[in-house]
């Protein structure tokens, strides 16, 4: 049955998701807990994941307050594993991708902050995923943050949408129109719900995401691996220079569509190409390493690093794009080994408007 979202567009017209470069109150992360992704408590894989998550938490904490959500019983691990000043709170968790299972913060018409509570179903009911606790995470974080909760019937994760804060969104068809997420949903109905919840007036649809993102632990095409706004009218786009790589044509099509698109204010998008790392496989498996999966903190850019020859080249590109921000490379290989990147494990809480 289609998701009933078309009739919900009667909510206040001025709710708006601010862009990631808007001032933040804090950043939220979720601490890796023992599960099918990270392995058992005491295992080496879980220990490596916690070390990687802790490094990102501390990179962000250089710029703004950080709150780490830990599964009950994991508080001590989080407090020991985050070697910087951070608040640790306990909430039931299944996994550690708070961008996806957690809330999307928005501004209400009065300038106050609220959270959008999407339906979360384990990235389209994937066999390995559990979401009995994570489906309630957005609401629980909203309650901790002391802000209202806006429920949405749309199955969506935070990594599946990127906005410019002026009414434009980037999405992929294989996420929003996924029959395991939103069976029977039309583009028009999806756009109506994005308008109601995020204030989106122009949706730019890309066909799909990176090839490896359709593997075992993939999201089936999150946009935050392929394209992200740097500022209004400017998009950073992942490109694969190697013509033999399966993502070469995927990225070429995305570039064509982005360059042909206009935003909600009628501007033709300016596209900045961000080359993929040179490493395409790890242990014989295709990887979806992407520098576009970065995170903007107050005054800083936390950029995925891969111990790759292209790391410094891309860091220099980001310093040109964000001249007013410090650019910090943080090794993201262990995060990607578990299914995501730095953007996927962070969630910004914006300051109230004005």
C-alpha positions as CSV (number, residue, x, y, z in Angstrom):
1,X,0.0,0.0,0.0
2,X,1.3,3.5,-0.7
3,X,2.4,5.6,2.2
4,X,-0.3,8.2,2.9
5,X,1.7,11.4,2.8
6,X,0.0,13.5,0.1
7,X,-2.7,14.7,2.4
8,X,-0.3,15.8,5.1
9,X,0.9,18.9,3.3
10,X,-1.4,21.1,5.4
11,X,1.0,21.6,8.2
12,X,2.7,25.0,8.8
13,X,4.4,26.1,5.6
14,X,7.4,27.6,7.2
15,X,9.0,24.6,8.9
16,X,12.5,24.3,7.5
17,X,15.5,22.1,7.9
18,X,18.5,24.4,8.3
19,X,21.7,23.5,6.4
20,X,24.5,21.7,8.1
21,X,26.6,24.9,8.1
22,X,24.1,26.7,10.3
23,X,25.2,27.1,13.9
24,X,24.9,24.0,16.1
25,X,24.0,23.6,19.7
26,X,25.7,20.2,19.7
27,X,26.5,17.0,17.8
28,X,24.9,13.7,18.7
29,X,26.6,10.3,18.2
30,X,25.6,6.7,19.1
31,X,28.2,4.4,20.7
32,X,28.8,1.1,18.9
33,X,27.1,-1.8,20.8
34,X,27.5,-5.5,20.4
35,X,25.4,-6.7,17.5
36,X,25.6,-8.5,14.1
37,X,27.5,-5.5,12.6
38,X,30.2,-5.0,15.2
39,X,30.4,-8.4,16.7
40,X,30.3,-9.6,20.4
41,X,31.3,-7.6,23.4
42,X,35.0,-8.0,23.9
43,X,35.6,-8.7,20.3
44,X,38.3,-7.0,18.2
45,X,35.9,-5.7,15.6
46,X,33.8,-3.9,18.2
47,X,36.9,-2.5,19.9
48,X,38.2,-1.1,16.5
49,X,34.8,0.5,15.8
50,X,34.6,2.1,19.2
51,X,38.1,3.6,18.7
52,X,37.0,5.0,15.3
53,X,33.8,6.5,16.7
54,X,35.7,8.0,19.6
55,X,38.2,9.7,17.2
56,X,35.3,11.3,15.3
57,X,33.6,12.4,18.6
58,X,36.8,14.1,19.7
59,X,37.4,15.8,16.3
60,X,33.9,17.3,16.5
61,X,34.4,18.2,20.2
62,X,37.2,20.6,19.1
63,X,34.5,22.7,17.6
64,X,31.2,22.2,19.6
65,X,29.6,20.2,22.4
66,X,29.1,16.4,21.8
67,X,26.6,14.1,23.3
68,X,27.2,10.3,22.9
69,X,24.2,8.0,23.3
70,X,25.2,4.7,24.8
71,X,23.2,1.5,25.1
72,X,22.4,0.8,28.8
73,X,25.4,-1.1,30.1
74,X,27.8,0.6,27.6
75,X,28.2,3.9,29.5
76,X,31.6,3.0,31.0
77,X,32.9,1.9,27.6
78,X,31.8,5.2,26.0
79,X,33.2,7.3,28.8
80,X,36.5,5.5,28.5
81,X,36.6,5.4,24.7
82,X,35.9,9.1,24.1
83,X,39.1,10.7,25.1
84,X,37.8,14.3,25.2
85,X,35.1,16.2,26.9
86,X,31.7,14.8,25.9
87,X,28.4,14.1,27.5
88,X,27.3,10.4,27.7
89,X,23.6,9.5,28.0
90,X,21.9,6.1,28.0
91,X,19.2,5.1,25.6
92,X,18.4,1.6,24.2
93,X,20.2,1.1,20.9
94,X,20.4,-1.6,18.2
95,X,23.1,0.1,16.1
96,X,25.3,3.2,15.9
97,X,24.2,5.1,12.8
98,X,22.5,8.0,14.5
99,X,22.2,10.0,11.2
100,X,19.9,7.4,10.0
101,X,18.0,6.0,13.0
102,X,18.0,9.3,15.0
103,X,16.2,12.5,14.5
104,X,16.4,15.2,11.8
105,X,16.3,18.6,13.5
106,X,14.3,21.4,11.9
107,X,13.2,24.9,12.7
108,X,9.6,25.6,13.4
109,X,7.8,28.7,12.1
110,X,8.4,30.5,15.5
111,X,12.2,29.9,15.1
112,X,12.3,27.1,17.7
113,X,13.7,23.7,17.1
114,X,11.8,20.4,16.6
115,X,12.8,16.9,15.4
116,X,11.3,14.9,12.6
117,X,10.7,11.3,13.5
118,X,10.9,9.3,10.3
119,X,9.8,5.7,10.2
120,X,13.0,3.6,10.6
121,X,12.9,0.0,9.4
122,X,16.5,-1.1,9.1
123,X,17.4,0.5,5.8
124,X,14.6,-1.3,4.0
125,X,14.1,-4.3,6.3
126,X,17.6,-5.7,5.6
127,X,18.1,-9.3,6.9
128,X,21.0,-8.4,9.2
129,X,19.5,-5.3,10.7
130,X,17.6,-4.9,14.0
131,X,15.5,-1.9,14.7
132,X,13.3,-2.6,17.7
133,X,15.0,0.1,19.7
134,X,16.3,2.3,16.9
135,X,12.8,3.0,15.6
136,X,12.2,4.9,18.8
137,X,15.6,6.7,18.9
138,X,14.5,9.9,17.2
139,X,11.6,10.4,19.6
140,X,13.8,9.7,22.7
141,X,16.6,12.0,21.5
142,X,14.0,14.7,20.9
143,X,12.7,14.3,24.5
144,X,16.3,14.5,25.9
145,X,16.8,17.6,23.8
146,X,13.6,19.1,25.1
147,X,12.1,19.8,21.7
148,X,8.8,18.8,20.1
149,X,8.6,15.8,17.8
150,X,7.0,15.8,14.4
151,X,6.0,12.3,13.3
152,X,6.3,11.4,9.6
153,X,4.8,8.3,7.9
154,X,7.8,8.3,5.5
155,X,10.4,5.6,5.8
156,X,13.6,7.6,5.4
157,X,17.0,7.9,7.0
158,X,18.9,11.1,7.6
159,X,21.6,10.0,5.1
160,X,19.0,9.8,2.4
161,X,18.4,13.5,2.1
162,X,20.7,16.6,2.0
163,X,19.4,20.2,2.0
164,X,20.6,23.7,1.3
165,X,18.5,25.4,4.0
166,X,16.7,27.4,1.3
167,X,14.2,24.9,0.2
168,X,16.2,22.5,-2.0
169,X,16.9,18.8,-1.3
170,X,19.0,16.1,-2.9
171,X,17.7,12.6,-2.7
172,X,18.0,9.2,-4.6
173,X,15.2,7.2,-6.2
174,X,16.5,3.9,-4.8
175,X,16.1,5.1,-1.2
176,X,12.9,7.0,-1.1
177,X,11.1,4.9,-3.7
178,X,12.5,1.6,-2.3
179,X,9.6,-0.9,-2.2
180,X,11.0,-2.3,1.1
181,X,10.8,1.2,2.5
182,X,7.9,3.0,0.9
183,X,5.9,0.6,-1.4
184,X,3.9,2.4,-4.0
185,X,5.1,5.8,-3.1
186,X,5.2,8.4,-5.9
187,X,7.7,11.1,-6.3
188,X,4.9,13.6,-5.9
189,X,3.9,12.2,-2.5
190,X,7.5,12.0,-1.3
191,X,8.0,15.7,-2.3
192,X,4.8,16.7,-0.5
193,X,6.1,15.1,2.7
194,X,9.5,16.6,2.4
195,X,7.8,20.0,1.9
196,X,5.7,19.4,5.1
197,X,8.5,18.2,7.3
198,X,11.6,20.0,5.9
199,X,10.3,22.9,4.0
200,X,11.6,21.5,0.7
201,X,10.2,23.3,-2.4
202,X,12.6,21.8,-5.0
203,X,13.7,18.1,-4.9
204,X,16.6,17.1,-7.1
205,X,16.3,13.3,-7.8
206,X,19.4,11.3,-8.5
207,X,18.8,7.7,-9.8
208,X,21.0,5.8,-7.4
209,X,24.1,5.8,-5.1
210,X,27.5,4.1,-5.2
211,X,27.7,0.5,-6.3
212,X,29.2,-0.9,-3.1
213,X,26.3,0.8,-1.1
214,X,24.1,-2.0,-2.5
215,X,26.2,-4.7,-0.8
216,X,25.4,-6.6,2.4
217,X,25.7,-3.7,4.8
218,X,24.8,-1.0,2.3
219,X,21.9,1.5,2.5
220,X,20.8,1.0,-1.1
221,X,21.9,4.4,-2.3
222,X,22.2,7.1,0.3
223,X,22.8,10.5,-1.2
224,X,25.4,11.5,1.4
225,X,27.9,9.3,-0.4
226,X,27.5,11.0,-3.8
227,X,26.4,14.6,-3.3
228,X,26.2,17.3,-0.6
229,X,25.6,21.0,-0.5
230,X,28.5,23.1,0.5
231,X,26.5,26.3,0.5
232,X,23.4,27.5,-1.4
233,X,23.8,26.9,-5.1
234,X,27.0,24.8,-4.7
235,X,27.1,21.0,-4.6
236,X,30.1,18.8,-3.9
237,X,29.8,15.7,-6.0
238,X,31.6,12.4,-5.8
239,X,33.3,11.4,-9.1
240,X,35.1,8.2,-10.0
241,X,38.0,9.0,-12.4
242,X,38.7,5.4,-13.3
243,X,36.6,4.5,-16.4
244,X,36.9,0.8,-15.5
245,X,35.2,1.3,-12.1
246,X,31.5,0.5,-12.0
247,X,30.8,3.9,-10.3
248,X,32.4,5.9,-13.2
249,X,29.1,5.9,-15.2
250,X,27.0,6.3,-12.1
251,X,28.9,9.5,-11.2
252,X,28.8,10.8,-14.7
253,X,25.0,10.5,-14.8
254,X,24.8,12.2,-11.4
255,X,27.0,15.1,-12.6
256,X,24.8,15.5,-15.7
257,X,21.7,15.7,-13.6
258,X,23.1,18.1,-11.0
259,X,24.5,20.5,-13.6
260,X,21.1,20.6,-15.3
261,X,19.2,21.2,-12.1
262,X,18.1,24.5,-10.5
263,X,17.5,25.0,-6.9
264,X,14.3,26.4,-5.1
265,X,15.4,29.9,-5.9
266,X,15.9,29.3,-9.6
267,X,19.8,29.1,-9.5
268,X,21.6,26.7,-11.8
269,X,23.6,24.4,-9.4
270,X,27.4,24.9,-9.4
271,X,29.0,21.5,-9.1
272,X,32.4,20.9,-7.5
273,X,33.9,17.5,-8.4
274,X,35.4,15.5,-5.6
275,X,37.5,12.6,-6.8
276,X,37.1,9.2,-5.2
277,X,40.0,7.8,-3.2
278,X,42.4,5.7,-5.3
279,X,41.7,2.6,-3.3
280,X,38.6,0.8,-4.8
281,X,38.8,-2.6,-3.1
282,X,39.7,-4.0,0.3
283,X,40.3,-7.7,0.7
284,X,38.9,-8.2,-2.8
285,X,35.6,-6.4,-2.0
286,X,34.5,-3.2,-3.7
287,X,34.3,-0.3,-1.2
288,X,32.2,2.9,-1.3
289,X,34.9,5.2,0.2
290,X,33.8,8.8,-0.4
291,X,35.1,12.2,0.8
292,X,31.6,13.6,0.2
293,X,30.5,11.9,3.5
294,X,32.0,14.7,5.5
295,X,30.6,16.5,8.6
296,X,30.4,20.3,9.2
297,X,30.8,21.3,12.8
298,X,30.9,24.9,14.1
299,X,34.0,26.3,12.4
300,X,35.3,23.0,11.2
301,X,35.0,20.2,8.6
302,X,35.6,16.7,9.7
303,X,36.7,15.0,6.6
304,X,36.9,11.2,5.9
305,X,40.5,10.1,5.5
306,X,41.6,6.7,4.0
307,X,45.4,6.8,4.2
308,X,45.1,7.3,0.5
309,X,47.3,9.3,-1.9
310,X,44.3,11.5,-2.6
311,X,43.6,12.5,1.0
312,X,45.7,15.6,1.0
313,X,44.6,16.7,-2.5
314,X,40.9,16.5,-1.4
315,X,41.7,18.2,2.0
316,X,43.2,21.1,0.0
317,X,40.1,21.2,-2.2
318,X,37.9,21.4,1.0
319,X,40.0,24.2,2.4
320,X,39.3,26.2,-0.8
321,X,35.6,25.5,-0.6
322,X,35.4,26.2,3.1
323,X,38.1,28.9,3.6
324,X,36.6,30.0,7.0
325,X,36.8,26.5,8.5
326,X,39.5,24.2,9.8
327,X,39.6,20.9,7.8
328,X,40.4,17.9,9.9
329,X,41.2,14.5,8.3
330,X,40.0,11.6,10.4
331,X,40.7,8.0,9.4
332,X,37.3,6.6,8.4
333,X,38.3,3.2,7.1
334,X,37.0,1.3,10.1
335,X,33.7,3.2,9.9
336,X,33.3,2.3,6.3
337,X,34.2,-1.3,7.0
338,X,31.0,-1.4,9.1
339,X,28.7,0.2,6.6
340,X,29.1,4.0,6.6
341,X,31.2,7.1,7.1
342,X,31.7,10.1,9.3
343,X,28.5,11.8,8.2
344,X,26.5,8.6,8.9
345,X,27.5,8.5,12.6
346,X,26.9,12.2,13.4
347,X,23.8,14.3,13.7
348,X,23.7,18.1,14.2
349,X,21.4,19.8,16.5
350,X,21.0,23.4,15.2
351,X,20.6,26.4,17.3
352,X,17.2,28.0,17.4
353,X,16.7,30.5,14.5
354,X,17.6,34.1,15.5
